[in-house]
């Protein structure tokens, strides 16, 4: 195994700090020189994470004891250690319900986005995984870089997952995440689902952002950049191209009403058991009505600010 230079330096510094803190050893001049040499070259420091660059300044200007005491909390912080590790390994791992998935680490912003989604949607992810049965067909509508798709693929290798994602940079990372986890039962569709077949303007950022999650076909006055994309209804795809879904997850930033309208026949099909849909305050009642009309009992499963995850469970006629 080849250790990258910055990570090797991090390990050496961590061991030195651990030795001092745990054994209360005296840091002599030789050890001081050794630590300084490990992070002396400024050209290397400038490319390191900001906290390591700050450590260099503390060591140079305040001495090794101050460096050790101020560094201790970071070097014992598993999140910080993980942050350094993913910078070297270019991947990070998230776990839900005893299932672990590896994700590509393109940059720190993308990792923070993934971890934020994992933390804020942990309960819905766990419930989603629990609802999936072996062999299920799953629609991940608004797949982004594949958190829901990958957990479904890992937990349901005998099934079929259809990931809908129109934003190109996200599709690139989604494909890499599937490869990282050796998931082979996912079909990616870059055509956006809506209530009609045609073309529509899709909001995108000014520059490519991996993990970008606010793109939508619902354009508002604040939108600064759009691209034209193709749309199709879910019902048309089910009729001509793909299998009827058993589990559906929808996260399309305000366009969920259009998506569900275009999936009305698929939703009413008795094989469709569970739907998860992220909605905003102003669309919550409309989405619940659409799901109830299709035979689902709805509940607000989790909330985050003005966003809600509504869960719909198909009602069996014998139970009514």
C-alpha positions as CSV (number, residue, x, y, z in Angstrom):
1,X,0.0,0.0,0.0
2,X,1.4,3.4,-1.0
3,X,0.7,6.2,1.4
4,X,0.3,9.7,-0.1
5,X,2.8,12.2,1.4
6,X,0.2,14.5,3.1
7,X,-1.6,11.5,4.7
8,X,1.8,10.0,5.9
9,X,2.7,13.3,7.5
10,X,-0.7,13.4,9.2
11,X,-0.2,9.9,10.6
12,X,3.2,10.8,12.0
13,X,2.0,14.0,13.6
14,X,-1.0,12.2,15.1
15,X,1.2,9.5,16.6
16,X,3.5,12.1,18.1
17,X,0.5,13.9,19.7
18,X,-1.0,10.7,20.9
19,X,2.3,9.7,22.5
20,X,2.5,13.0,24.3
21,X,-1.1,13.1,25.5
22,X,-1.5,9.5,26.6
23,X,1.9,8.9,28.1
24,X,2.8,12.5,29.2
25,X,6.2,12.2,27.6
26,X,8.6,15.1,27.4
27,X,8.9,16.5,23.9
28,X,12.7,16.9,23.3
29,X,14.5,18.9,20.7
30,X,14.9,15.8,18.4
31,X,11.1,15.2,18.3
32,X,10.5,18.9,17.8
33,X,12.8,18.9,14.8
34,X,11.2,15.8,13.4
35,X,7.7,17.2,13.6
36,X,8.8,20.5,12.0
37,X,10.5,18.6,9.2
38,X,7.3,16.7,8.5
39,X,5.4,19.8,7.6
40,X,8.1,22.3,6.7
41,X,7.8,22.7,3.0
42,X,5.3,25.5,2.4
43,X,4.5,24.3,-1.2
44,X,3.1,21.1,0.4
45,X,1.3,22.9,3.2
46,X,-0.5,25.2,0.8
47,X,-2.1,22.2,-0.9
48,X,-3.2,20.6,2.4
49,X,-6.5,21.0,4.2
50,X,-6.8,24.4,5.9
51,X,-6.5,22.9,9.4
52,X,-3.1,21.3,8.6
53,X,-1.9,24.7,7.1
54,X,-3.0,26.3,10.4
55,X,-1.1,23.7,12.3
56,X,2.0,24.7,10.5
57,X,1.6,28.3,11.6
58,X,1.0,27.3,15.2
59,X,4.0,25.1,15.2
60,X,6.3,27.7,13.7
61,X,5.0,30.7,15.7
62,X,3.9,29.3,19.0
63,X,6.0,26.2,19.5
64,X,5.4,22.5,19.7
65,X,3.6,22.4,23.0
66,X,0.9,24.8,21.8
67,X,0.7,22.8,18.6
68,X,0.1,19.6,20.5
69,X,-2.6,21.0,22.8
70,X,-4.5,22.8,20.0
71,X,-4.2,19.9,17.7
72,X,-5.4,17.3,20.2
73,X,-9.1,17.9,19.7
74,X,-8.8,17.6,15.9
75,X,-6.6,14.5,16.0
76,X,-9.1,12.7,18.3
77,X,-12.1,13.9,16.2
78,X,-13.1,11.0,14.0
79,X,-14.9,13.4,11.5
80,X,-11.6,15.3,11.0
81,X,-9.6,12.1,10.6
82,X,-12.2,10.9,8.1
83,X,-11.9,14.2,6.2
84,X,-8.2,13.7,5.8
85,X,-8.6,10.1,4.8
86,X,-11.1,10.7,2.0
87,X,-8.9,13.4,0.6
88,X,-6.3,10.7,0.1
89,X,-8.5,7.8,-0.8
90,X,-11.0,9.8,-2.9
91,X,-14.0,8.0,-1.5
92,X,-16.1,7.9,1.7
93,X,-18.6,5.4,3.2
94,X,-22.1,6.0,4.6
95,X,-24.1,3.4,6.5
96,X,-27.8,2.9,7.1
97,X,-29.5,-0.2,8.7
98,X,-26.4,-2.3,8.7
99,X,-25.8,-1.6,5.0
100,X,-22.7,0.4,3.9
101,X,-22.2,2.2,0.6
102,X,-19.0,3.8,-0.8
103,X,-19.3,7.1,-2.5
104,X,-16.9,9.0,-4.8
105,X,-15.2,12.0,-3.1
106,X,-14.7,14.6,-5.8
107,X,-14.3,17.5,-3.4
108,X,-15.1,18.6,0.1
109,X,-18.3,20.3,-0.9
110,X,-19.7,17.2,-2.4
111,X,-18.8,15.1,0.6
112,X,-20.5,17.6,2.9
113,X,-23.6,17.5,0.8
114,X,-23.7,13.7,0.9
115,X,-23.1,13.6,4.7
116,X,-25.7,16.3,5.2
117,X,-28.3,14.3,3.2
118,X,-27.3,11.1,5.0
119,X,-27.8,12.8,8.4
120,X,-30.9,14.8,7.7
121,X,-32.7,12.0,5.8
122,X,-31.4,9.1,7.9
123,X,-34.8,8.0,9.2
124,X,-36.4,8.1,5.8
125,X,-33.5,6.2,4.3
126,X,-33.8,3.5,7.0
127,X,-37.5,3.2,6.4
128,X,-37.1,3.1,2.6
129,X,-34.5,0.3,2.9
130,X,-36.8,-1.6,5.3
131,X,-39.7,-1.4,2.8
132,X,-37.8,-2.9,-0.1
133,X,-38.4,-6.6,-0.7
134,X,-36.2,-8.9,-2.8
135,X,-36.9,-8.5,-6.5
136,X,-38.7,-5.2,-6.2
137,X,-38.7,-2.7,-9.0
138,X,-37.7,0.7,-7.6
139,X,-38.0,4.2,-9.1
140,X,-35.6,6.8,-7.8
141,X,-36.9,10.0,-9.3
142,X,-34.4,12.8,-8.7
143,X,-31.6,10.4,-8.1
144,X,-28.8,13.0,-7.8
145,X,-25.5,11.2,-7.2
146,X,-27.2,8.1,-6.0
147,X,-27.7,7.8,-2.2
148,X,-31.1,6.2,-2.5
149,X,-30.2,4.3,-5.7
150,X,-27.0,2.8,-4.2
151,X,-28.6,1.7,-0.9
152,X,-31.4,0.1,-2.9
153,X,-28.9,-1.6,-5.1
154,X,-26.9,-3.0,-2.2
155,X,-30.0,-4.1,-0.4
156,X,-31.8,-5.5,-3.4
157,X,-29.3,-7.1,-5.8
158,X,-32.1,-9.3,-7.3
159,X,-34.3,-6.4,-8.1
160,X,-34.3,-3.6,-10.6
161,X,-33.6,0.1,-9.9
162,X,-34.4,2.9,-12.3
163,X,-32.6,6.1,-11.5
164,X,-34.0,9.3,-13.1
165,X,-31.5,12.2,-13.1
166,X,-31.2,14.9,-15.8
167,X,-28.2,16.8,-14.5
168,X,-25.1,15.6,-16.3
169,X,-22.4,16.1,-13.6
170,X,-24.6,14.2,-11.1
171,X,-25.1,11.4,-13.6
172,X,-21.3,11.1,-14.0
173,X,-20.8,10.6,-10.2
174,X,-23.8,8.3,-10.0
175,X,-22.2,6.0,-12.5
176,X,-18.9,6.0,-10.5
177,X,-20.8,5.3,-7.3
178,X,-22.5,2.3,-8.9
179,X,-19.1,1.0,-10.1
180,X,-17.5,1.6,-6.6
181,X,-20.1,-0.7,-5.1
182,X,-20.3,-3.3,-8.0
183,X,-24.0,-2.5,-8.4
184,X,-25.2,-3.8,-11.8
185,X,-29.0,-3.7,-11.6
186,X,-29.5,0.0,-12.1
187,X,-30.8,1.7,-15.3
188,X,-30.1,5.4,-15.5
189,X,-32.6,7.6,-17.4
190,X,-31.6,11.2,-18.1
191,X,-35.0,12.2,-19.5
192,X,-37.0,14.1,-16.8
193,X,-40.3,12.7,-15.6
194,X,-43.2,15.2,-15.9
195,X,-46.9,15.2,-16.8
196,X,-46.3,15.5,-20.5
197,X,-43.9,14.4,-23.2
198,X,-41.8,17.1,-24.7
199,X,-39.1,19.6,-23.7
200,X,-38.8,22.0,-20.8
201,X,-36.3,24.4,-19.3
202,X,-34.3,22.9,-16.4
203,X,-32.6,25.1,-13.8
204,X,-28.8,24.5,-13.5
205,X,-26.1,26.3,-11.6
206,X,-23.8,28.8,-13.2
207,X,-20.9,26.3,-13.1
208,X,-20.9,22.5,-12.6
209,X,-21.5,21.4,-9.0
210,X,-21.3,17.7,-8.2
211,X,-24.2,16.8,-5.9
212,X,-26.2,19.8,-7.0
213,X,-29.7,19.2,-5.7
214,X,-31.9,22.2,-6.3
215,X,-32.3,21.9,-10.1
216,X,-35.9,21.7,-11.2
217,X,-38.3,22.1,-14.1
218,X,-40.2,24.4,-11.9
219,X,-38.6,27.7,-12.9
220,X,-39.0,30.9,-10.7
221,X,-38.0,34.5,-11.0
222,X,-34.6,33.9,-9.2
223,X,-33.4,31.4,-11.8
224,X,-30.2,32.6,-13.5
225,X,-29.4,29.7,-15.9
226,X,-31.4,26.9,-17.6
227,X,-30.9,24.2,-20.2
228,X,-33.5,22.5,-22.3
229,X,-34.2,18.9,-21.5
230,X,-36.6,16.2,-22.7
231,X,-39.5,15.1,-20.6
232,X,-41.7,12.0,-20.6
233,X,-44.5,10.7,-18.3
234,X,-43.8,7.7,-16.1
235,X,-46.9,6.0,-17.3
236,X,-45.7,6.1,-20.9
237,X,-42.4,4.5,-19.8
238,X,-44.2,1.8,-17.9
239,X,-46.4,1.1,-20.8
240,X,-43.6,0.8,-23.4
241,X,-40.2,0.4,-21.9
242,X,-39.8,-0.4,-18.2
243,X,-41.5,-2.5,-15.5
244,X,-44.2,-1.4,-13.1
245,X,-42.5,0.0,-9.9
246,X,-43.2,-1.4,-6.4
247,X,-41.4,1.3,-4.5
248,X,-41.1,5.0,-5.6
249,X,-39.0,7.8,-4.2
250,X,-39.6,11.3,-5.5
251,X,-37.3,14.3,-4.8
252,X,-37.6,16.9,-7.7
253,X,-37.6,20.3,-6.0
254,X,-41.1,21.4,-6.5
255,X,-42.0,19.5,-9.6
256,X,-43.4,16.5,-7.6
257,X,-47.0,17.3,-8.6
258,X,-46.1,17.0,-12.3
259,X,-44.2,13.8,-11.8
260,X,-47.1,12.1,-9.9
261,X,-49.7,13.4,-12.4
262,X,-47.7,11.6,-15.1
263,X,-47.5,8.5,-13.0
264,X,-51.2,8.2,-12.1
265,X,-51.8,4.8,-13.7
266,X,-48.6,3.4,-12.2
267,X,-49.5,4.7,-8.8
268,X,-52.9,3.1,-8.9
269,X,-51.5,-0.3,-9.9
270,X,-51.8,-2.7,-7.0
271,X,-48.1,-3.6,-7.4
272,X,-47.1,-0.1,-6.3
273,X,-46.9,-0.5,-2.5
274,X,-45.0,2.5,-1.2
275,X,-44.2,6.0,-2.3
276,X,-41.8,8.5,-0.6
277,X,-42.1,12.1,-1.8
278,X,-40.3,15.2,-0.7
279,X,-42.6,18.2,-0.8
280,X,-42.6,21.8,0.3
281,X,-45.1,23.6,2.5
282,X,-47.1,25.0,-0.4
283,X,-47.5,21.6,-2.2
284,X,-48.1,19.3,0.8
285,X,-51.9,19.1,0.6
286,X,-51.9,18.7,-3.2
287,X,-49.5,15.8,-3.1
288,X,-51.4,14.0,-0.3
289,X,-54.6,14.3,-2.3
290,X,-52.9,12.8,-5.4
291,X,-51.6,9.9,-3.4
292,X,-54.9,9.3,-1.6
293,X,-56.8,9.3,-4.9
294,X,-54.4,6.6,-6.0
295,X,-55.2,4.4,-3.0
296,X,-52.5,5.3,-0.5
297,X,-52.7,6.2,3.1
298,X,-50.4,9.1,3.7
299,X,-48.4,10.4,6.6
300,X,-45.6,13.0,7.1
301,X,-42.6,10.8,7.8
302,X,-39.9,13.4,8.4
303,X,-39.5,17.2,8.1
304,X,-36.6,19.5,7.5
305,X,-37.3,23.2,7.5
306,X,-40.1,23.8,5.0
307,X,-39.6,20.5,3.4
308,X,-41.4,17.3,4.3
309,X,-41.1,13.6,3.3
310,X,-44.6,12.2,2.8
311,X,-44.9,8.5,2.9
312,X,-47.8,6.8,1.1
313,X,-48.7,3.1,1.8
314,X,-51.1,1.3,-0.5
315,X,-54.3,0.3,1.3
316,X,-55.5,-3.2,0.7
317,X,-59.2,-3.3,-0.1
318,X,-59.9,-6.1,2.4
319,X,-58.7,-3.9,5.2
320,X,-61.1,-1.0,4.4
